[in-house]
């Protein structure tokens, strides 16, 4: 495996990502949009999800493709970010055709960042304009760390953030991950700087620190957040031509990467969720080997993206938790 040229989910050709954040609010939104509609699916393993339009992503539903996917802060308020993105897409003439109307299909997921010190005393929900602004900013290059949906994210003892990574397989297929890390669990091993995801790191993308000599995997974790305050939400994308059922299996496999990078993950108090997106630009040469390789790549890629999210978070005045760089002096 090797990373794509950007080591971002946008190494999957035809996809763009836009971020919008509000420093005073300490929150934001991230939009993944395709040049064309793309096949999408979802799999939820956390016990406290917050979602929009995920039922239609089941393989037996009428709509098989979507125009965009949205990740947002703001808890239930953040679901409005997808409405803002939908407004922007409609203005572009995008959407599912129904008679003389176009209805943009924009599933979304949210994380809880309402207790992170930001100004949450709004009189009008701020997430709809954030969603539209994130769509307008969509590009092949975008910021990681304290950006977009990861602007106000936190995890066990550290700031969370927005992460991304990519990999190109020997078959030529590309897989990319995009994730907002707001986990109940820890992304780092104990109190040290090393990341649980270290075995899957490529090219020193989150410090090249490896694993510590002492590996406390069997220790009982502490509950550092309250019920309903955590979630890691992600998107796995590929240029492979997948059916919606195959895309759903890709999302299921990607959850292994979340478990590799966050300890513990998939708790009753996290809303852990993975969307899968397939542009269909490349046919699979081997209908058995290629899906097998894609699932493994998705898990590895998501683990790396999670570590990058925390590694690249930046310190800011008023932080309730330190950034990884501030705590470990790097």
C-alpha positions, 0 to 999 in steps of 0.5 A: 500500500502507498498513500495517494498524492494528497493523503486525503479522501479527495485522492478518490477522483471526483470528490471534494471536501469543504470545511466551515467553522466558527471560532466563537461557536467552537464548532463547524461542519464538513461536506463531502460532495461528488462531481456526480452523484455517488453510491452511498451506504452507512453502518452504525455501531455506536449506541448514541447516533445522530443522523439525517436521511440514513434510512434511505441508504439501505440497499432495498430503498429507491434512491441508490445515490446521493449528492453529498454527505455531511459531518457536523458538530452541534449535536441535534442542532448540527443536523441542519448543516445538511439542510444548508448543503442541500440548499446550495446543491439545489441552487446548483441544479443538483438533486434527485429528479421528481417531475420538474423538481430536483431534491438533493439527497444529503445524508448527515451525521453529527457529534456532540460539542456543546460543552466545549467552552464555545458560545452556544447562546444563539437565537437562530440555529447557526448550522444551516449557514455553516453547511452551505458555506462548507459546500461552497468551500469544497475543494481537493485540498482542505484543512485537517485538525481543528477544522470543519466538523472537528473544530470543537471535537474532544476525546479522552484527555485531548482535543479531537479534530478532523482527519483524513488519509488515503491509500492506493492498492496494487490493483489501482483502486483508491480508498480514502477516509474522512473522520471527525474524532469526538470519542469517549475513548483514547486515541493515544496509549496511556499518558504518552504521545504514541497512537493506538493506530501506530502499526498502520501508520504510513510515512510518519504521517502522525509523528512516526512514534511507534508504540511504547514498550509498555502496552496497557491494552488490558487496563480498564478504561476510565469514563471521562465524558458523560452520556451523550457527549461522544461520537466519532463519525466518518466517511470511507470512499473509493473509486471502485464500482460498488453496489449499495450492498457492497458499499455497506459491507465496506462501511462495516469493515471500516469500523475495524479501523475505529476499534484499532485507533480508539480505545474503547470504541463503539461504546453505548455513549458514542454514536460511532458511524461510518458512511461509505461512498463509491464513485464507480469510476473503476470496475473491479477486476476481481470480484472476490479479491478486490472487495476483500482488499478494499475492506482491509484498506478501509479499516487501515485508512480510517485508523490512520485518519483518526490519529491524524485528526488528533495529531494535527489539532491546534491549541487555541485560547480557552481550550478545555483540553490540550491539543496533542502538540501542546501536551507533548511539545511537538 
